[in-house]
Amino acid sequence: MSNTNFHNGESLNDFFIRRNNHLMGLIESAGFSGYSLYDSNNSVLDFTRFGHSVNFAVNQVVKRGPSWLRKVIGVSKGVNPKLLGLYLMYSDNPLKVDDCIDLILNSANQMCMGLQLYMARAMGHY
């Protein structure tokens, strides 16, 4: 397989480097935040009150539906720790490392608080 003339005379390697740089720029400009597949659980509306089936159905509709649906039910963009880890692995920007580590620690704290809230709800304390 030839590595030349892939796209408008650009080599395959140059194409991937250009696309990678574009993707890294998009991630940085978004502040490392975005939507998750299962972020309907973070809605301002508590669908668990309507039972497991309704909660599951809402989760599937939001997961497979358009992104504007998340705004309708009050889901805001959040930081994904996996994205930060992948960014750190493949980024060549050392200035962003400290920012990523701070975001990872902050999101880990938020996940722990969310787990505590879930446990309190499951035990009937909330």
TIRO-2110 file (N, C-alpha, C; in Angstrom, 1 decimal):
// TIRO-2110
0.8, -1.2, 0.0, N, 1, A
0.0, 0.0, 0.0, CA, 1, A
0.9, 1.2, 0.0, C, 1, A
0.6, 2.1, -0.9, N, 2, A
1.4, 3.3, -1.0, CA, 2, A
1.1, 4.4, 0.0, C, 2, A
2.0, 5.1, 0.5, N, 3, A
1.8, 6.1, 1.5, CA, 3, A
1.7, 7.5, 0.9, C, 3, A
1.7, 7.6, -0.4, N, 4, A
1.7, 8.9, -1.1, CA, 4, A
0.4, 9.1, -1.9, C, 4, A
0.0, 10.3, -2.2, N, 5, A
-1.2, 10.6, -2.9, CA, 5, A
-2.4, 10.1, -2.3, C, 5, A
-2.5, 10.2, -1.0, N, 6, A
-3.7, 9.7, -0.3, CA, 6, A
-4.9, 10.6, -0.5, C, 6, A
-4.7, 11.9, -0.3, N, 7, A
-5.8, 12.9, -0.4, CA, 7, A
-5.2, 14.2, -0.8, C, 7, A
-5.5, 14.5, -2.1, N, 8, A
-4.9, 15.8, -2.7, CA, 8, A
-3.4, 15.8, -2.6, C, 8, A
-2.7, 14.7, -2.8, N, 9, A
-1.3, 14.7, -2.8, CA, 9, A
-0.7, 14.5, -1.4, C, 9, A
-1.6, 14.5, -0.4, N, 10, A
-1.1, 14.4, 1.0, CA, 10, A
-0.9, 12.9, 1.3, C, 10, A
0.2, 12.6, 2.1, N, 11, A
0.5, 11.3, 2.5, CA, 11, A
-0.5, 10.8, 3.6, C, 11, A
-0.7, 9.5, 3.7, N, 12, A
-1.6, 9.0, 4.7, CA, 12, A
-1.2, 9.4, 6.1, C, 12, A
0.1, 9.4, 6.4, N, 13, A
0.7, 9.8, 7.7, CA, 13, A
0.3, 11.3, 7.9, C, 13, A
0.5, 12.2, 6.9, N, 14, A
0.2, 13.6, 7.1, CA, 14, A
-1.3, 13.8, 7.3, C, 14, A
-2.1, 13.0, 6.6, N, 15, A
-3.6, 13.1, 6.8, CA, 15, A
-4.0, 12.8, 8.2, C, 15, A
-3.4, 11.7, 8.8, N, 16, A
-3.8, 11.4, 10.2, CA, 16, A
-3.2, 12.4, 11.2, C, 16, A
-2.1, 12.9, 10.9, N, 17, A
-1.5, 14.0, 11.8, CA, 17, A
-2.4, 15.2, 11.8, C, 17, A
-2.9, 15.6, 10.6, N, 18, A
-3.7, 16.8, 10.5, CA, 18, A
-5.1, 16.5, 11.2, C, 18, A
-5.7, 15.4, 11.0, N, 19, A
-6.9, 15.0, 11.6, CA, 19, A
-6.8, 15.0, 13.1, C, 19, A
-5.7, 14.4, 13.6, N, 20, A
-5.5, 14.3, 15.0, CA, 20, A
-5.3, 15.7, 15.6, C, 20, A
-4.6, 16.6, 15.0, N, 21, A
-4.4, 18.0, 15.5, CA, 21, A
-5.8, 18.7, 15.5, C, 21, A
-6.6, 18.4, 14.5, N, 22, A
-7.9, 19.0, 14.4, CA, 22, A
-8.8, 18.5, 15.6, C, 22, A
-8.8, 17.2, 15.9, N, 23, A
-9.5, 16.7, 17.0, CA, 23, A
-9.1, 17.2, 18.3, C, 23, A
-7.7, 17.3, 18.5, N, 24, A
-7.2, 17.8, 19.8, CA, 24, A
-7.6, 19.2, 20.0, C, 24, A
-7.7, 20.0, 18.9, N, 25, A
-8.1, 21.4, 19.0, CA, 25, A
-9.6, 21.5, 19.4, C, 25, A
-10.4, 20.6, 18.8, N, 26, A
-11.9, 20.6, 19.2, CA, 26, A
-12.0, 20.2, 20.7, C, 26, A
-11.3, 19.3, 21.1, N, 27, A
-11.4, 18.8, 22.5, CA, 27, A
-11.0, 20.0, 23.5, C, 27, A
-9.9, 20.6, 23.1, N, 28, A
-9.4, 21.8, 24.0, CA, 28, A
-10.4, 22.9, 23.9, C, 28, A
-10.9, 23.2, 22.8, N, 29, A
-11.8, 24.4, 22.7, CA, 29, A
-13.2, 24.1, 23.4, C, 29, A
-13.5, 22.9, 23.6, N, 30, A
-14.8, 22.5, 24.3, CA, 30, A
-14.5, 22.5, 25.8, C, 30, A
-13.3, 22.7, 26.2, N, 31, A
-13.0, 22.7, 27.7, CA, 31, A
-13.0, 21.2, 28.2, C, 31, A
-12.7, 20.3, 27.4, N, 32, A
-12.7, 18.8, 27.7, CA, 32, A
-14.1, 18.4, 28.2, C, 32, A
-15.1, 19.0, 27.8, N, 33, A
-16.5, 18.6, 28.3, CA, 33, A
-17.3, 18.2, 27.1, C, 33, A
-18.3, 17.4, 27.3, N, 34, A
-19.2, 16.9, 26.3, CA, 34, A
-20.3, 16.1, 26.9, C, 34, A
-21.1, 15.5, 26.1, N, 35, A
-22.2, 14.6, 26.5, CA, 35, A
-21.7, 13.1, 26.6, C, 35, A
-22.3, 12.4, 27.5, N, 36, A
-22.0, 11.0, 27.6, CA, 36, A
-23.2, 10.1, 27.1, C, 36, A
-23.0, 8.9, 26.8, N, 37, A
-24.1, 8.0, 26.3, CA, 37, A
-25.2, 7.9, 27.3, C, 37, A
-24.8, 7.8, 28.6, N, 38, A
-25.8, 7.6, 29.6, CA, 38, A
-26.0, 8.8, 30.5, C, 38, A
-25.9, 10.0, 30.0, N, 39, A
-26.0, 11.2, 30.8, CA, 39, A
-27.4, 11.6, 31.2, C, 39, A
-28.4, 10.8, 30.7, N, 40, A
-29.8, 11.1, 31.1, CA, 40, A
-30.0, 10.9, 32.6, C, 40, A
-29.1, 10.1, 33.2, N, 41, A
-29.1, 9.9, 34.6, CA, 41, A
-28.8, 11.2, 35.4, C, 41, A
-28.1, 12.1, 34.7, N, 42, A
-27.7, 13.4, 35.3, CA, 42, A
-28.7, 14.5, 35.0, C, 42, A
-29.9, 14.1, 34.6, N, 43, A
-30.9, 15.1, 34.3, CA, 43, A
-31.4, 15.8, 35.5, C, 43, A
-32.0, 17.0, 35.4, N, 44, A
-32.6, 17.7, 36.5, CA, 44, A
-33.9, 17.0, 36.9, C, 44, A
-34.4, 16.2, 36.0, N, 45, A
-35.6, 15.4, 36.3, CA, 45, A
-35.2, 14.0, 36.8, C, 45, A
-35.8, 13.5, 37.8, N, 46, A
-35.5, 12.2, 38.4, CA, 46, A
-36.5, 11.2, 37.8, C, 46, A
-36.0, 10.5, 36.8, N, 47, A
-36.8, 9.5, 36.1, CA, 47, A
-36.9, 8.2, 36.9, C, 47, A
-36.1, 8.0, 37.9, N, 48, A
-36.1, 6.8, 38.7, CA, 48, A
-37.4, 6.7, 39.5, C, 48, A
-38.0, 7.9, 39.7, N, 49, A
-39.3, 7.9, 40.5, CA, 49, A
-40.4, 7.2, 39.8, C, 49, A
-40.3, 7.1, 38.4, N, 50, A
-41.3, 6.5, 37.6, CA, 50, A
-41.1, 5.0, 37.4, C, 50, A
-40.1, 4.5, 38.0, N, 51, A
-39.8, 3.0, 37.9, CA, 51, A
-38.7, 2.8, 36.9, C, 51, A
-38.2, 1.5, 37.0, N, 52, A
-37.0, 1.1, 36.2, CA, 52, A
-37.3, 1.1, 34.7, C, 52, A
-38.5, 0.7, 34.3, N, 53, A
-38.8, 0.7, 32.9, CA, 53, A
-38.8, 2.1, 32.2, C, 53, A
-39.4, 3.0, 32.9, N, 54, A
-39.4, 4.4, 32.4, CA, 54, A
-38.0, 5.0, 32.3, C, 54, A
-37.3, 4.8, 33.4, N, 55, A
-35.9, 5.2, 33.5, CA, 55, A
-35.1, 4.6, 32.3, C, 55, A
-35.2, 3.3, 32.1, N, 56, A
-34.5, 2.6, 31.0, CA, 56, A
-34.9, 3.2, 29.7, C, 56, A
-36.2, 3.4, 29.5, N, 57, A
-36.7, 3.9, 28.2, CA, 57, A
-36.2, 5.3, 27.9, C, 57, A
-36.2, 6.2, 28.9, N, 58, A
-35.7, 7.5, 28.7, CA, 58, A
-34.2, 7.5, 28.4, C, 58, A
-33.5, 6.6, 29.1, N, 59, A
-32.0, 6.5, 28.9, CA, 59, A
-31.7, 6.1, 27.4, C, 59, A
-32.5, 5.1, 26.9, N, 60, A
-32.3, 4.7, 25.5, CA, 60, A
-32.7, 5.7, 24.5, C, 60, A
-33.7, 6.5, 24.8, N, 61, A
-34.2, 7.5, 23.8, CA, 61, A
-33.1, 8.6, 23.8, C, 61, A
-32.6, 9.0, 25.0, N, 62, A
-31.6, 10.1, 25.0, CA, 62, A
-30.3, 9.6, 24.4, C, 62, A
-30.0, 8.4, 24.7, N, 63, A
-28.7, 7.8, 24.2, CA, 63, A
-28.7, 7.8, 22.6, C, 63, A
-29.8, 7.4, 22.0, N, 64, A
-29.9, 7.3, 20.6, CA, 64, A
-30.5, 8.5, 19.9, C, 64, A
-31.0, 9.4, 20.6, N, 65, A
-31.7, 10.6, 20.0, CA, 65, A
-30.7, 11.7, 19.7, C, 65, A
-31.3, 12.8, 19.2, N, 66, A
-30.5, 14.0, 18.9, CA, 66, A
-30.0, 14.7, 20.2, C, 66, A
-28.9, 15.4, 20.0, N, 67, A
-28.3, 16.0, 21.2, CA, 67, A
-29.1, 17.1, 21.8, C, 67, A
-30.0, 17.7, 21.1, N, 68, A
-30.9, 18.8, 21.6, CA, 68, A
-31.8, 18.2, 22.7, C, 68, A
-32.1, 16.9, 22.6, N, 69, A
-33.0, 16.3, 23.6, CA, 69, A
-32.4, 16.4, 25.0, C, 69, A
-31.1, 16.3, 25.1, N, 70, A
-30.4, 16.4, 26.4, CA, 70, A
-30.7, 17.8, 27.0, C, 70, A
-30.7, 18.8, 26.2, N, 71, A
-31.0, 20.2, 26.7, CA, 71, A
-32.4, 20.3, 27.2, C, 71, A
-33.4, 19.6, 26.6, N, 72, A
-34.8, 19.6, 27.0, CA, 72, A
-35.0, 19.0, 28.4, C, 72, A
-34.3, 17.9, 28.7, N, 73, A
-34.5, 17.3, 30.0, CA, 73, A
-33.5, 17.8, 31.0, C, 73, A
-32.7, 18.8, 30.7, N, 74, A
-31.8, 19.5, 31.6, CA, 74, A
-30.5, 18.8, 31.9, C, 74, A
-29.9, 18.2, 30.9, N, 75, A
-28.6, 17.6, 31.0, CA, 75, A
-27.5, 18.5, 30.5, C, 75, A
-26.6, 18.8, 31.4, N, 76, A
-25.5, 19.7, 30.9, CA, 76, A
-24.3, 18.8, 30.6, C, 76, A
-23.4, 19.5, 29.8, N, 77, A
-22.2, 18.8, 29.4, CA, 77, A
-21.3, 18.6, 30.6, C, 77, A
-20.6, 17.5, 30.6, N, 78, A
-19.7, 17.2, 31.7, CA, 78, A
-18.3, 16.7, 31.2, C, 78, A
-17.4, 16.6, 32.1, N, 79, A
-16.1, 16.2, 31.8, CA, 79, A
-16.0, 14.6, 31.9, C, 79, A
-15.5, 14.0, 30.9, N, 80, A
-15.4, 12.5, 30.9, CA, 80, A
-13.9, 12.2, 31.2, C, 80, A
-13.7, 11.4, 32.3, N, 81, A
-12.4, 11.1, 32.7, CA, 81, A
-11.6, 10.2, 31.7, C, 81, A
-12.4, 9.4, 31.0, N, 82, A
-11.7, 8.6, 29.9, CA, 82, A
-11.1, 9.5, 28.8, C, 82, A
-11.9, 10.5, 28.4, N, 83, A
-11.4, 11.4, 27.4, CA, 83, A
-10.2, 12.1, 27.9, C, 83, A
-10.1, 12.5, 29.2, N, 84, A
-8.9, 13.2, 29.7, CA, 84, A
-7.7, 12.3, 29.7, C, 84, A
-8.0, 11.0, 30.0, N, 85, A
-6.9, 10.0, 30.0, CA, 85, A
-6.3, 9.8, 28.6, C, 85, A
-7.2, 9.7, 27.6, N, 86, A
-6.8, 9.5, 26.2, CA, 86, A
-6.1, 10.8, 25.7, C, 86, A
-6.6, 11.9, 26.1, N, 87, A
-6.0, 13.1, 25.7, CA, 87, A
-4.5, 13.2, 26.2, C, 87, A
-4.4, 12.9, 27.5, N, 88, A
-3.0, 12.9, 28.1, CA, 88, A
-2.1, 11.9, 27.4, C, 88, A
-2.6, 10.8, 27.0, N, 89, A
-1.8, 9.8, 26.3, CA, 89, A
-1.3, 10.2, 24.9, C, 89, A
-2.1, 11.0, 24.2, N, 90, A
-1.8, 11.3, 22.8, CA, 90, A
-1.5, 12.8, 22.6, C, 90, A
-1.6, 13.6, 23.6, N, 91, A
-1.3, 15.0, 23.4, CA, 91, A
0.2, 15.3, 23.5, C, 91, A
0.6, 16.2, 22.7, N, 92, A
2.0, 16.6, 22.8, CA, 92, A
2.1, 18.0, 23.4, C, 92, A
1.0, 18.5, 24.1, N, 93, A
1.0, 19.8, 24.7, CA, 93, A
1.2, 19.7, 26.2, C, 93, A
2.4, 19.8, 26.7, N, 94, A
2.7, 19.6, 28.2, CA, 94, A
2.0, 20.7, 29.1, C, 94, A
1.6, 21.8, 28.5, N, 95, A
0.9, 22.8, 29.3, CA, 95, A
-0.5, 22.4, 29.8, C, 95, A
-1.1, 21.5, 29.0, N, 96, A
-2.4, 21.0, 29.4, CA, 96, A
-2.5, 19.9, 30.4, C, 96, A
-1.3, 19.3, 30.7, N, 97, A
-1.3, 18.2, 31.6, CA, 97, A
-1.8, 18.5, 33.0, C, 97, A
-1.4, 19.6, 33.6, N, 98, A
-1.9, 20.0, 34.9, CA, 98, A
-3.4, 20.3, 34.9, C, 98, A
-3.8, 20.9, 33.8, N, 99, A
-5.3, 21.2, 33.7, CA, 99, A
-6.1, 19.9, 33.6, C, 99, A
-5.6, 18.9, 32.9, N, 100, A
-6.2, 17.6, 32.8, CA, 100, A
-6.2, 16.9, 34.1, C, 100, A
-5.1, 16.9, 34.8, N, 101, A
-5.1, 16.2, 36.1, CA, 101, A
-6.1, 16.9, 37.1, C, 101, A
-6.1, 18.2, 37.1, N, 102, A
-7.1, 18.9, 38.0, CA, 102, A
-8.5, 18.5, 37.6, C, 102, A
-8.8, 18.4, 36.3, N, 103, A
-10.2, 18.0, 35.9, CA, 103, A
-10.5, 16.6, 36.2, C, 103, A
-9.5, 15.7, 36.1, N, 104, A
-9.7, 14.3, 36.5, CA, 104, A
-10.0, 14.2, 38.0, C, 104, A
-9.2, 14.8, 38.8, N, 105, A
-9.5, 14.8, 40.3, CA, 105, A
-10.9, 15.4, 40.6, C, 105, A
-11.2, 16.5, 40.0, N, 106, A
-12.5, 17.1, 40.2, CA, 106, A
-13.7, 16.1, 39.8, C, 106, A
-13.5, 15.5, 38.6, N, 107, A
-14.6, 14.6, 38.2, CA, 107, A
-14.7, 13.4, 39.0, C, 107, A
-13.5, 12.9, 39.5, N, 108, A
-13.5, 11.8, 40.4, CA, 108, A
-14.3, 12.1, 41.7, C, 108, A
-14.1, 13.3, 42.2, N, 109, A
-14.8, 13.7, 43.4, CA, 109, A
-16.3, 13.8, 43.1, C, 109, A
-16.7, 14.3, 41.9, N, 110, A
-18.1, 14.4, 41.6, CA, 110, A
-18.7, 13.0, 41.5, C, 110, A
-18.0, 12.0, 40.9, N, 111, A
-18.5, 10.6, 40.8, CA, 111, A
-18.7, 10.0, 42.2, C, 111, A
-17.8, 10.3, 43.1, N, 112, A
-17.9, 9.8, 44.5, CA, 112, A
-19.2, 10.4, 45.1, C, 112, A
-19.4, 11.7, 44.9, N, 113, A
-20.6, 12.3, 45.5, CA, 113, A
-21.8, 11.7, 44.9, C, 113, A
-21.8, 11.4, 43.5, N, 114, A
-22.9, 10.8, 42.9, CA, 114, A
-23.2, 9.4, 43.4, C, 114, A
-22.2, 8.7, 43.6, N, 115, A
-22.3, 7.3, 44.2, CA, 115, A
-22.9, 7.4, 45.6, C, 115, A
-22.5, 8.3, 46.4, N, 116, A
-23.1, 8.5, 47.7, CA, 116, A
-24.5, 8.8, 47.7, C, 116, A
-24.9, 9.7, 46.7, N, 117, A
-26.3, 10.1, 46.6, CA, 117, A
-27.1, 8.9, 46.1, C, 117, A
-26.6, 8.1, 45.2, N, 118, A
-27.3, 6.9, 44.7, CA, 118, A
-27.5, 5.9, 45.8, C, 118, A
-26.5, 5.7, 46.6, N, 119, A
-26.6, 4.7, 47.8, CA, 119, A
-27.6, 5.2, 48.8, C, 119, A
-27.6, 6.5, 49.0, N, 120, A
-28.6, 7.1, 50.0, CA, 120, A
-30.0, 6.9, 49.4, C, 120, A
-30.2, 7.1, 48.1, N, 121, A
-31.5, 6.9, 47.6, CA, 121, A
-31.9, 5.4, 47.6, C, 121, A
-31.0, 4.5, 47.3, N, 122, A
-31.3, 3.1, 47.3, CA, 122, A
-31.6, 2.6, 48.7, C, 122, A
-31.0, 3.2, 49.7, N, 123, A
-31.3, 2.8, 51.1, CA, 123, A
-32.5, 3.6, 51.7, C, 123, A
-33.1, 4.4, 50.9, N, 124, A
-34.3, 5.1, 51.3, CA, 124, A
-34.1, 6.3, 52.2, C, 124, A
-32.9, 6.8, 52.3, N, 125, A
-32.5, 8.0, 53.1, CA, 125, A
-32.8, 9.3, 52.4, C, 125, A
-33.1, 9.2, 51.1, N, 126, A
-33.2, 10.5, 50.3, CA, 126, A
-34.4, 10.3, 49.4, C, 126, A
END
